[in-house]
Amino acid sequence: MASSSAAQPQHKNEIDGRTQLVGVLCSNGIFLGMHAIFWSLMLGGIFLYPRTIGLYLTVPYLGFIILSAPERKDGQHWHSFSRTFPLFRILRNHLQLEIQYPLPKELIEEEKKKGAQFIFAVFPHGVNSDYRILMDGILHESFPNIAEKIRTLAATILFRVISLRELSLWTGCVDARRDVANRLLDRGRSLLVLPGGMDEQIRTTHGREQIYLKHRKGFLKLAMRKGVPVVPVYVFGASDLYYTSRAFFGLRLKIMKNLGFCIPLFIGKWGSPLCPLPVKTTIVFGNALKFDMKEIGNPTQSELDAAHELFMRNIRQLFDENKVKLGYGDRELEIL
């Protein structure tokens, strides 16, 4: 994969119109088509053909969801789907998505070790975190030893929506429950987390680099309890993939706090809410951070606070060291 070390002259790197057109048509058409087919079969089966489609499709599907619940176990990661699905390939080209090379030498050496384990803490979330699904298909190029053992912690609501559930499971997602995370780490899995979550998602502002971190310590506490190093990751371009609006922010924030789901207001390419703008997206990995503790696996509050301060310094340093060469020299990282 080509290096990202060369300076980028601007934030929005347009690619050829044909690729844009294909990206827009495929992303909107396939996504909407999948939802239309699934919902038509499921809901139509229940009300229109309860003894045929309802009995042989809807009931088995809902039963499988309830009884198997793979999102609360080890997921259903379908590696070849992430790597070769045509829509993902188109969108990776559309965003010129790439991992910046070379990776930190210490991280490379750690990843080669037997039993290597990490918690990748990724910022910013962005409006849709489109890059998350797309990067799942290229992680094996950078982390060949652990790529198939990486699971992404995702919001519970994603596993309640038909087709979004399948996309999440097939690209390595599991439910972001504490017991699930603990169990996966105990099994030797690595985790990819977006600590900013919905609080960061709803605050995403086009043209600004904002991350929600000052009150996020849970991922660090988990890492310290399990003795797993944390890798800071910054995704340049994630904040600019859609034009955003602050309209009704207070109301939307109350809905998020009380009902547990986020309503960002945004539009992408040609006014589409489903296809992101063709902004070059570069994923930058920092060195793995290990934290000092007097008692391994049982961090004190002061030790957790120190680890949080260390992580905040490192994510800011990662941003500052790369922003100029990636075309973001005019921006400052805002930690909320």
N, C-alpha and C positions, 0 to 999 in steps of 0.2 A: 504494500500500500504506500502511496506517495506520502512523503513527509509533510507536516504542516508548519515546518520551521520558517518557510519563506513568509515575508510580511504580506499581509493582505491590505490592499489600498482602501477598502471600504467595507462597511458592515454587510451590505446587501449585494452579494455576488450573484448576478443574474446568469442563468445558463440558457441554452438555446431554447427558442420558443416551442419547438416540437416536444422536447422533454417536459416543459411546463404543461403543455396541453395534455399530454399523455398522463402526467401525474395527476392533474386536476380531474380528468375524466375517470380515470381508474379509481382514484381514492373516493370520489363522490359516488360513482356508479356502483362499485363493488360493495362499499360500506353500506350504502342505502339499500342495495339489492339484497344483501345478506340479512339485514334487519327485516325488510319487507317479507322475505320468504319465511324466515323463522317465526315472526309474529303471526303471519297469516296461517301457517300450519298449526302453530300452538293454539292460538285463540280461536281460529276457525274450526280447528279439530274438536275443541271442547263444545262449542255452541252449535255448529252446523252438522258435524259428523261424529257425534260422541261414541258411536259403536264401531267406528273404523279408525279414522285418524286419531281421534281422542283416546281410544283404548290402546291402539298399537304404537302411537308415537308420543303423544303428550304425557300420558300417565307414566310410561317407562322412563321418559326423559326426566320428569320431575322426581320420580322415584330414585333415579340414579343420582341426581343432585343431592337429595336429602340423605340417602344411605351411604354413598361413597365419599362425598365431601373431600375430594383430593386436594382442594385448596387449604385444608387444615392438616394435611399430611405432608407428602413430598411433592405435591403438584403433579402435572402431567406434561412435563417439558418435552416438546417435539422439536428436536434440534434442527433437523433438515427443513422443517417448515420455516423456522426463523431465518435460516440461511438462504433458502432458495425460492420462497414464495414470491411470485412475480411482482405483486404490489409493493412488497417491502424493498425489492431491488430498485423499482422505479423511484420510490420515495427516498431511498438512500442516495440515489443519483440526483434527485430533485433538490435535496438539502446539501449535497456534496458532503455527506456525513463521513467523518473519519476520526480515528483516534490519533492523537499527536504522538509522533515518534521523534527521538527515541524515548522509551519509557525510562523512569528513574532506575539507575543501575541496581540500587538496593532492593527495589520492588521486584525487579527481574530475578534477582538471586533468591529472594524469599519465596517467590512463586514456584521456583524449581524444586524446592525442598519437599520431601515426602510429608504428606499430611498438612500441607500449606492451607491456611484458612485466613480469610479476610472479611471485614465488613466494609464495603464500598459505600461511602456517604456522598451522595450525588446532589449537586446544586447547580442552578436553580431548578425548581420544579417546572416552571413555565405553565402556560395555559393548559396544555394537554399532555405534556411530557412525551410528545411524539417520538423523540429520540430514544426513549427507553425501550420501546418495542423494537425499533430499528437497530439499536446497538447490540441487542441480544444475538443477532445473527453474525456479528463480527468479533465478539469477545474472544472466540477461540483462536483468532489470529494473534492476539496479544497475550492471552493467558491459556496456553494449550494444556497446562497441567490441571487447572481447576475449572475451566469454562463450563464443563458439563455438570459441575457441582454447585454452580451459582444459582441461587433462588432470589427473586425480587419480592420484597414485601409490598403488597398493594392493598388499597382500600377495600374493605369488605363489600361495598356497594357494587364494585366491578364484577363480582361473582354472582350478582343477583339479576344481571341483565343478559338476556340471551344474546349470543354471538360475541358480546364483549367478554363474557365469561370464558368462552372458548379461546378467544384471542389472548386473553391474559394467561390462561393455563398453558397454552401451547408455547408461549414465549417466556416461560419460566417463572410466572408469578404464583405467589401463595398469599393466603390471608395474613394481613399485618397484625396478627394477634400475638401477645407476649408469649403464650405457651407454644405457639407454632414456631416462633423465632428461637426460643430456647431449645426446643426439640431438634430443630434442624442443625443448630450449631453443635449440639451433642452428637449428632450423626456425622459430623465432619463436613457439613456444607458451608459454603461461603454465602454471605448475604449482600444484596444490593438494596440500599434503602434511600429514600428521598425524604430526609428528616423534616424538611419544611412543610410537607404535606399540603392539606387544603388551605392552611393559613398563608402559605407562600403562593399557592396557586391563585387564590382570589385576589392577591395583591400584585400579581404580575402586571408590569407596566411596560409597554413597548418603548424601547429606547433607554431603559434604565436597568441597572444590574442590582437587584434587591434579593436578599435571601433572608429567610425567617429562621434565625438560629439562636438568638440571645436566650430564649426560653426552651430550647431543645437540648436536653441532656440524656434522654432515655436511651438513644442508640449508643452513647458512650458508656453509660452504666451497664448496658447489656454486654458490651465488648469487654469491659473491665471484669465483670463477673465471670465471663467465660475465658478470659485470657487471650482474646483474639485481637490482633492489630486492626486499626481503622485507617482506611485509605481515603484521603480527601480527593474529590473529583469535581471539576468545574466544567460545565458545558457552555462554551462560548457560542452565542447565537440563539440559545433556548428562549431568551426573553423577547426576541424579535420575530418569532415565527408567526405571530398574529398581531394585528392591530387591536388594541384593548380599549375598554371604556370604564370609567369610574362611576357611571350612572347607577343610582340606587345602591351605592356601595354599602351604606349602613344597613339597609333592608336585607341585602344579600348576605351580609356578615351575620346578622341575627338568624337568618334561615340556616346558615351553615352551623352556627353554634348550637341551635336548638334541635335541628332535624338531622344533622350529620351528613349533609351533602352540599357540594359547592356549585354555584351558578356563576361562572365567569362570563363576561360579555366580551365577545371578540369576533373578528372576521379575518379570513385569510386571503389567499389568492383569488382575485376577481370576485371578492365578496363572499366567498365560500367559507362556511364555518368548519369544513372538514379537510380542506387542503391547505397546508401551511405555506407561507411565503417562501420563495426560493432563497433562503438565507443560509449561507455556508455555516455548517454546524461542526464544531471541533470539540472533541472530548479530551480533556487534559487530566492525567492522573498524577497525583503527588506521591511522596514516599509514605510507606506504611508507618503509622504512629503507634508506639507502644507506651504504656503508661505505668508510672511507678506506683506501687502499693506496698504498704507494710505487710498486709495480709492478703496474699494472692486470692482473688475471687471475692473479696469482701471490701470494696472501696469505702472509705469514709467520705463524708460530705465534702470535706476540704480537698481530698484527693480527686473527687469527681469534679469539683469546681476548677481545680488546677488543670485537669484533663480538658475541660471545656475551653478554658482560656488558651491552652496549647492548640487545640483544634481550630479555634477562631483565628489565631495568628497564622496558622498554616494555610487555611483556606484563603485568607486575604493575601498572603504571600504568593500562593499559587496563581491567584488572579492577577496580581500586580506584575509578576514576572513574565506573564504571557500576553497581557492585554495589548501591548504595543505591536508586537509582531503578528498578532491575529486581527489587528485592525480596530481595537477598542481602546486606544490610547487616550481618548477624550472622556472616558467614563471612570467613575469611582465605584467601588463595591460598597453598597449600603447593607449593613447587617442590622436587621430589625429584631 
